[in-house]
Amino acid sequence: MSQYVGLEPKYLSHYTQYFTTDGVTSSFALSINPGSSSAILVNLDGVIQRPGIDYNVQASNLIFFSAPAGPESGVTQNIFVTFLGVMVSIPTPAANTVGTAQVQDNSITPEKLTYLARGGATGAGTDKVFYENDMVVTASYTLTANKNAMTAGPVTINNGVVVTVPSGAVWTIV
């Protein structure tokens, strides 16, 4: 009885695409953009082709440096392309689509936030001595319990707006 030592092997299949040569065509349209010539394995009638030497990839096209032989030479060759990986495009998230649930805990520091790093004010120097805040509270807000909050005043709280300072919290207006 044999036993495998190590992690259990995982089997997967690779997408394969087939072509037949005609002796003239050197460019073949791939159904998937592999991203580079090294991301595919090209087999021409049982002979593995070398990326960058025998063929290249441009966008979604497999391009041989010379057209493989075809029927006029008495030979029809078969090409099969095995995709070892495919190019994946990771887009930039659209505005207002990333929330706190998508941001890893403790991954953003004040130094990485432009507004806080500059202190909000701009001028000729690079000093970080100014912090700017709005002068009017326009929406209701509840401070976090057991935290301190500070506002540079004067500050106006609009009608109907409530600022709640729970037990253990302190709001200081300077």
Helices and strands as residue ranges (DSSP letters): E 16-20, E 27-29, G 37-39, E 40-44, E 47-48, E 55-58, E 61-64, G 71-73, E 78-83, G 100-102, G 110-112, H 114-118, E 136-137, E 141-142, E 148-151, E 156-157, E 163-164, E 170-173
